Amino acid sequence: MSAITCKFGGTSLADAACIREARAIIDANPERRFIVPSAPGKRTPDDRKITDLLYLWHNIALQGLDASEPRNIIADRFVELARELGVSFDIQPLLDEIAACVCDSESPDYMASRGEYLNGRLIAELLEATFVDPAECIKFDDTGNLDPATYDLLGARLQGPGRFVVPGFYGSTPNGAIKTFSRGGSDITGSIVARASNSKVYENWTDVSGFLMADPRIVPNAKHIAEVTYQELRELSYMGATVLHDEAIFPVRGPGIPINILNTKAPGDAGTRIVASRESKFPVCGIAGRAGFSMVNVEKVGLNKERGFGLQILSILDHENVGWEHMPTGIDTISLIIRDDELKDKGPAIVKEIERRCSPDRVSLNKGLAMIATVGVGMNHHIGIAARLCSALANAQVNLRVIDQGSSEMNIIVGVDEPDLNKAVCAIYDAFDNWG
């Protein structure tokens, strides 16, 4: 029988009513056999996330202080869930196990993973499903990357009839230590489970009905995106579209397993389908932007004839352990666009080192940049995309600081001053909203 992997986010499992809605979704289709739960999310805006409480427990315990308060809040939350769901779930022995291991490592990964672990145990009881601990079959290698052996290990554990619950967010290293993915990493676990189980589709259930063409906080009536390719989604996610973790694409991309982004509060909505390829009716599928970038500009006459000039600059960044995002170039110029959370306070030191090692005519550091990606597989079949985009920004009185278009012609990335971010996104959206 064909199977479906379903991942449910924290907002979809925040309380007993939410979990009952998730169970109804699972029960509605017998092919939904592989379930990946996140830790319970916030019930109200001022609520505490289970994962945040676990971080707090870990920090307090490492200082040798009494961590009973966060532990008791976590215990009460799961006792309440079990009571309201009518399942027999004894949380205390599990919390005792956690308490015994809380100080085993200064790394918070073990504690951070326990919200998914506890919720997985609860959901497995509710669904009368087989519980599979990711620590036993989702493996990282010595460099911290996913070990491809994971797919065979996990696939072997997902054999047989019935349902299986695999908590999201974590696995283990070669020495058996718990290691987590980055925040939102349960999306990645769902993708791994879909591939290991050879599911026909990976359903990612969350609190929105898929992707919109632009951030609704910026463009209130942004259109729904029915279908998007893996590559398009990677571009949009990287530049701020946060419905799905961008690394969740990798496990399913090879076998071509589609991802459906669906809404637990509106399960009848079509959502957004993420696929390997699609027919393009419109040139642009989405616009996404984010603030928090800086730009290092290097000028030197004859730069293009100096072998290794660019490599020298990149080696300086590498020495400072600073990554870069884009590198637009001209005959006498190189610009490096860097995220502020990467650059931190190292900008002046990098400028000085470029001056010392590269002898440029001029080098400057410009902060306060926002980057916007305009993405669509259909863009390379339409003439005048860049012209329309630039005209829209000019008409909106937005100064274009930098423009970078990939050779695939699937995206155009522009840089604007941070205060102009929202105005620029609106202008670009209006330029392409109805153009086919």
N, C-alpha and C positions, 0 to 999 in steps of 0.2 A: 504494500500500500504506500502511495506517495505520502510524504510527511511534510509538516510545516514547523519551522522554528519560530517561537514567539518570545520576544523580549519585552518586558514591562518595566517602564521607568519608575523612579521614585514617586513622582506625583500620581502615577496610576496605582500605587500600592500604599498610599499615605495612611489610610484608615480601613476599618472593616468594610465600610460601604464600597470603597474603591476596590478592595480585593474581591468582593462579591461580584462587582462588575467585570473584573478581569476573569474570574472563574466562569461567568456566563459567556464571555467571548470564547474561552477555551472550549467549553462544553458545546458551543454552537457548531463546531466543526471537529469531527473525530480525527481529522488529519493534523490537528494542532497537538502534537505529542511531545515536543521538546520545548521546555519553558525555562526562560532565563530571567530571574527576578533581580531587580536592584534592591538596595536597602530602602526602607520606608522613607518617603519624603516628608516635607512639612505639611501639617494639617491646616495650619493657619499661617499668615505672614510672620507672626512673632514666635512661631514654634521653633524648636531646636531639631536640626537634622540628626538622625541616629549616627551617621558617620562623624559629624562634628563632635558629638558627645563621646564617641570612641577615641577620637584624637585627644580630647580633653582628659579622659581617663588615663590614657597613656602618658601624657605630659605630667599629670599629677603624680602618678605612680613612680615615674622615673626620679622624681624629687623626694621620694620616700614619704609622701603625704597621704592622707586618707582620701581615697577616690570613691568612697561609698555613694556620694551624691550623684555623679554621672551614671554609676552602675545601677543605682536604684531607679533613676529616671528611665533607663533602657529597660530594666526589668518590668517596670510598671507598664510601659508601652506595649511590650509583647504579651504580658499577662492580659491586658485589656483586649488586644487583638484576638488572642486565642479564645477568650471568654465570649466575645461578640460573634466570632465565627463558629463557635461550638465545637472546637477541636481540642483534643487532649495534647497539650504541648507544655512540658515542664521546662521552663527556661532556666531555673536555678543551676542544675548540673552543668549546663552549657556555659553559663556565666562563671561558674567555678573553674571550668577548664580555661576560659579566657583569663581570669584573674591569675591563674598559676603561670601563665605565659607572658603576661603583660610586660614584664621587665626583662625578658630574654634578649631583647635587642633594642638598641637606640632607634632603629628604623621604625617608623610608624606603620609600615605596610601591613603587618599582621593585624594590628588593631583596626586599621582602616578597612580591612576586608571583612571584619566580623559582622557588620550590618547586613551585608549580602548573605553571609553564611547563615546567620540566625533567621533571616527572612526566608531563605531557601528551605531551611528545615521546616519552618512553619507552613510554607506553601506546599511542600511535599506532603505533609500530613493532611492538609486540606484537600488536595487533589488525589490522595491515595496513590502517589507517584513514587518512583524510585529516585532517591536523592543521590546525586553524583557530586563529590567534592572536587572542584577544579584543581585543588592542590595536588591531587593524585594523577591528573591527566592533562592539564594545561601547563606546558613546560616552557620556561625561558632558558636560553643558552647563557654562557658565561659573559656575553656582551650585553645582556639584557633584552635581546630580541626574542621573538617567539620561535621556539624550536619546531621545525616542520614535523618532527615525530609526534607532536601533539595530535595531529589529525587522526593518525592510526590509533594512538592510545585512547583518545576520547571516543573515536568511532566504535572501538571494541566495547566500551562501557555503555554505549547507547543501543546495543542490540537487544532484541526481544520485544514482546508485546507491552502495551500500556504506555504510560506517560513517564517522562524523565524531567527532573528539575535540576538545572545546573546553575548555581549562583553566578552572578556576573562579577566583573571587576578584578579578578585575581587569578593567579596560578602559583607556580613555585619554581625556584631556581634549582640548578643541579645538586646543591647541598641540602635541598628540602625546605629552605626558608620561603616564607610567603612573599610574593612580589605582586604589587598591584599595577594595573594600567594607570594612565593619567585619568584625572577626573572625567566622568562620563564614559569610562572604559567598559561599562557593562554592554554598551553598543558593540564593542569589539568582541566581547565574549559571545554575544548572540551570533555574530558573523562567523566566529570559529565553530560554534555548535552547528550552524547551518551547513557549513562545509563538511564537518566531520560526520554528520548524520546523512549527508547527501540529500538534504531537504530540497523540495522543489521551489520554495520561496522562504524568505526571511521576513517575518512581520515584526516591525518595530513599533510597539504601542506606546504612545506618549500623550501629551495633553494638547496637541494641535493636529489639525487635519492635513498634515504634510507641509510642503514648502510653499512659500509665496514668492512672487517675482522680486519683491524687495521687503525689507524690514517693515512690518506694519506700524511700528512706533515712529517711523519716518514717513512712510507712504501709507496712510490709513486704509485705503481701498485697493491695496496691491492685489493683483490677480493671483489666483491659485496656479501652481505648476503641476500639471497632471503627470508628466513624465520627464525624467532628466537622466543623463548618462552618468556612469561612475565618474568619468573625467570632469564633466561639468560640475558635479557635486563637490568633488575635491577642491576645485577652484573656488566655489562659492563658500564652502565650509571654512576654508583657510582664511578667507577675507571677512568672516564674521557671521555667516549663516550657521547657527549653532543647534539646529534641530537634531543632527546626527553627528557623532564623533567622526572626523574626517578619516581616521585610520580604520574605521569599520569597513571600508571599501575593500581593503587588500585581501582578506581571506576569501571573499565571494567573487572577486573579479575574475580570477583564473577559471573556475568552473562555470562562470556566468550565471550565478544564482541571483535572481532579482530581489531587491529589498522593497518592501512596502512600508511607508510611514503612515501610521493610522492613529486614530484618536479614540481612546477608551471611553470618552464621554459622548462620542458620536460615531459608534462603530459602523454605521451605515454610510458614512462619508467615503468618497473614493480614495482620499489620501493622495500621496505622491509615490509613483513607482520609479525605482532607480534601476536602470538597465544598462546593458553593454552598449547598445546603439539604439537610435530612434530616428523616426522620420521628422525632419525639421520643417515646420510650417511657418515659423517666425524666426528672424535672425538672432534675437536675443531671448534667452530663457530666464535670466536673472541678473540682478545687480546687488552687490554686497560691498560694504565698506567698513573700515575700522580706523580709529585714530591711534596715536601712539607710535609714530615712526620718526626717525631722523634721517638726514641725508648728508653724507660726506661727499663733497665735490672736489675733484682734483683736476687742475688744469696745467698742461705743459705743452708748449709748441713742439710738434714732431713726436708726440707721445706714441702715435701709431707705428713709428719706425723703431721704437726701443723695445727690443725683444725682452719679454719677461717683466715688463713694467706692471701689468695687471697682476701677475703672480706675486710680485713683491708686496703689493698692497694686500692681497688676500692672505699672504703669509703673516703679515702684521696682525690682521684680524684673528687668524688662527692662533697666533702666539698669545693674544689677549683672551682667547676662548670666546670670541664673539662671532655669531653667525650673521649672514647677510641674506636679504630677501630678493633684491633685484639689482642689476648692474647695467643701467643704460650707459651707452658710450657714444662719443663723437670722435672726430679725427684728432682732436687735441684735448679731450676731456674723458674722464671716467667718473661716474656717480655711483655711490654705494648706498642703497636704502636698507636701513637696519631698524629692527623693532627696538623700542625704548627699553623693554624688559630684557632684551639681550645686551644692549649697549650699557645700560645702567650709568655709572659715573666714569666710564672709560673713554668717553669721546675726546676730551682734551689730550689724553695720553696717546691715543691713536693718531690724532692730527700731528702731534709733535714727532711721533715716530715716522710718519709718512714724510714730513719735512726733512727729517734727518737722513732717511735711507733713500728717498726717491728724488730729492731736489726738485720739487715741482715749482712752476711759476706762481701758483696760488693753490691753497687748500683751505677749505672752510667746512664748518659743521653747522648745519641748519636743522633746528628742532621744530616741533609743532606741525608735523606733516600727517595727513590722513590719506590712506590709499583706498581706491575704489576699483573693484573688478567688474567689468561688463562681460558677461559670459554667454556663449551660445555656439553649438556646433554648426548652426546655419550661417554664421557670420561670414565664413569664407565664400559663400555663394551669393553675397550681396555686395554691390558696389556702394561705396560712400558711407560705410558704417562709422569709421573714424571721423569723417567730416561732419556727420550728423551729431556725433557725440561732442566734438569740440565746439560746434556751433551752439549746441544746447547750453554748454557751460558758459560760453561767451555771452549769450543772451541773458543768462542768469547772473551775470556780473561776477563769475567765479574765476579767479586766476588759476590757470593750469601751470603747476610747478614742474611736473614731469609726466611723460607718457611712455609706456612700454607695451609693445604688442609682440606676442609670441609668434614664432614662425608657423605654428599650426593655425594661426588666425582664429583660434577658438576663444581668446580673451583679449581684452584691452584693459590695461591697468593704468590708472591716472593717479597722480598725487596732487592734492590741494591743501590749502591751509586748514588746520583742524576746525576753526570756527565755521568753515564753509562746507563741512562734510554733509550735513543733512540737506542743505540747499542743493548741493551738487548731485546727490543721489536722486532727489526729486526731479531735478532737471533732466537727468539721463533717463529716468523711468518715463517721464512724459514724452521724451523724444522717441522711445521705442514701444510704447504701450500698445499702439494699434497698427504698427507698421509690419506688414508681412511681405 
